[in-house]
Amino acid sequence: MERLPKAAGSGRVARVIAIDEQRGDADGVTWRIADVRDPRLAARLAGVDVLVHTDDDRSLETHPRERRARNIRAAQTVLTAAAAERVPRVILITSTMVYGADPANPVPLAESAPLKTESGAGLLSDFAEIEELAALARRAHPGLSVTVVRPAPLVGPELDTLLTRHFAAPRLLTVKGCEQAWQFCHVEDLVSALDFMVRNEVDGKDGVLAVGCDGSLTQADAEEIAGIRSFELPANLAFGATQRLHRVGITPAPAGELRFLVYPCVVDCVTLREAGWHPEYDNAEALQALLEARTGKHALVGRTLGRKEATITAASAAGAAVAAIGTAAAVRHLRKRRKG
């Protein structure tokens, strides 16, 4: 929330109120100390006309059940408190992940394309349930306008995601027979878009809209910018190995989320474009920002590696065979340890 004070001083925004469990260092805002998951949140919303909810947990290090509970409770509490205090509008943030990544996806997808969600413990399920809560709130509270913002995969300083770890690996995984297309959203552009939406009352069709860089990068473009070559695996091997590694706790995300690293999910952000908003970053610049933020970090199959592990991996990761052998060895080792 400390990134939102851009709206302060604009012709349409008289005051920016920041709500958090502790006071931040942002200037030009009025701070109110509260936990957005506390049912007493309504008492802290007096005088609020637009509530932008940004306090979600997207960390790969948080246990999935704990993260899910925090994210869903936060969204529920924000919507309930806003309705109780008669706040006119709430803005929630999910992700373009809800459209689903698929080799058959057109590039780009229409912003109004049907969603392809799945159950499970991953972030995608969190986002899907938050969108269901938004739809329920619209029906239950006709006086409450709920807008859902779907940013493309986020990049920026201090972000640690499956995407940033993908580009911290020695090689970029690709799936045989599929051409990836990359779309990003820099956090500064997300803040700018939220600011634009608040000031200009942009809502989107059915209360949903996407935010991201215009167009997309090809896999070849991404490899050239990153200076990283790719290796190719059959889909069944890539997803099967990832799911097994996830089950035994080696990789932080389920195989379903690997789809977004190898299959396209590019969305045409038509609502904001037609309203007059444009991103400051293009996809190449956003990828460069991601690469700068991950400098000195190393990862393999979504798992962050320590310096010693990274040295061994970088010295030996000559191609897909190494990754496949390492995966199989890790699984065999864990199975033997469990039996013993």
Buried (B, 14 or more C-beta within 10 A) or exposed (E): BBBBBBBBEEEEBEEBBBBBEEEEEBEEBEBBEBBBBBEEBBEBBEEBEBBBBBBBBBBBEBEBEEBBBBBBBBBBBBBBBBBBBEBEBBBBBBBBBBBBBBBEBEBBBEBBBEEBBEEBBBBBBBBBBBBEBBBEBBEEBEEBBBBBBBBBBBBBEEBBBBBBBBBBBBBBBBBEEBBBBBBBBBBBBBBBBBBBBBBBEBBBEEBBBBBBBBBBBEBEBBBEBBEBEBBBBEBEBBBBBBBBBBEBEBBBBBBBBBBBBBBBBBBBBBBBEEBEBEBEBBBBBBBBBBBEBBEEBBBBBBBBBEEEBBEEBEEEBEEBEBBBEBBEEBBEEBEEEEEE
